[in-house]
Amino acid sequence: MYLRNSEMILYFYYKNFAFTIPQFIFGWYCAFSGTSIWDDYYVSFFNLIFTSIPLMVKALLEHDIHYKYDS
């Protein structure tokens, strides 16, 4: 259980990291004028797609492994 949670936490961390670094670089390029590199719809769909779909896929495809012991 803890491995699943840690995988998802790392996934969300790197997803948000990959989303904000280009915004920071764009802000540096535009002298931090407040303009955004991303459209509002893109921000909404990015969070919807890259947050909900991997969770659903992981929940549907992952299952516990039950080992048989010979003893």
C-alpha positions in Angstrom: 0.0 0.0 0.0 2.7 2.4 0.9 4.5 1.8 -2.4 1.4 2.7 -4.4 0.9 6.0 -2.4 4.6 6.9 -2.8 4.4 6.3 -6.6 1.4 8.6 -6.9 3.0 11.3 -4.8 6.1 11.2 -6.9 4.0 11.2 -10.1 2.1 14.3 -8.9 5.3 16.0 -7.9 7.0 15.5 -11.2 3.8 16.3 -13.1 3.6 19.7 -11.4 7.3 20.2 -11.7 7.2 19.7 -15.5 4.2 22.0 -15.7 5.7 25.0 -13.7 9.3 25.0 -14.9 8.4 26.1 -18.5 6.1 28.8 -16.9 8.9 30.1 -14.8 11.3 30.2 -17.8 8.7 32.0 -19.9 8.2 34.5 -17.0 11.9 35.1 -16.9 11.9 35.7 -20.7 9.0 38.1 -20.5 10.5 40.0 -17.5 7.8 38.5 -15.1 5.1 40.6 -16.7 2.3 38.3 -15.5 1.5 36.7 -18.9 1.0 33.0 -18.9 2.4 30.6 -21.4 -0.6 28.3 -20.9 -4.1 29.0 -21.9 -6.7 28.6 -19.1 -8.4 25.6 -20.9 -5.0 23.9 -21.2 -4.4 24.3 -17.5 -7.8 22.7 -16.7 -7.4 19.9 -19.1 -3.8 19.2 -18.1 -4.9 18.7 -14.5 -7.9 16.7 -15.5 -6.1 14.4 -17.9 -2.8 13.9 -16.1 -4.3 13.6 -12.7 -7.4 11.5 -13.2 -6.5 9.1 -16.0 -3.3 7.7 -14.5 -5.1 7.1 -11.3 -8.0 5.3 -13.0 -5.6 3.2 -15.1 -3.5 2.3 -12.1 -6.6 1.4 -10.0 -8.0 -0.8 -12.8 -4.9 -2.6 -13.8 -3.1 -3.1 -10.6 -4.0 -6.0 -8.3 -2.5 -7.7 -5.3 -0.3 -10.7 -5.7 -1.1 -13.6 -3.4 1.7 -16.0 -3.1 1.3 -19.7 -2.4 3.5 -21.1 0.2 4.5 -24.8 -0.1 5.0 -25.3 3.7 
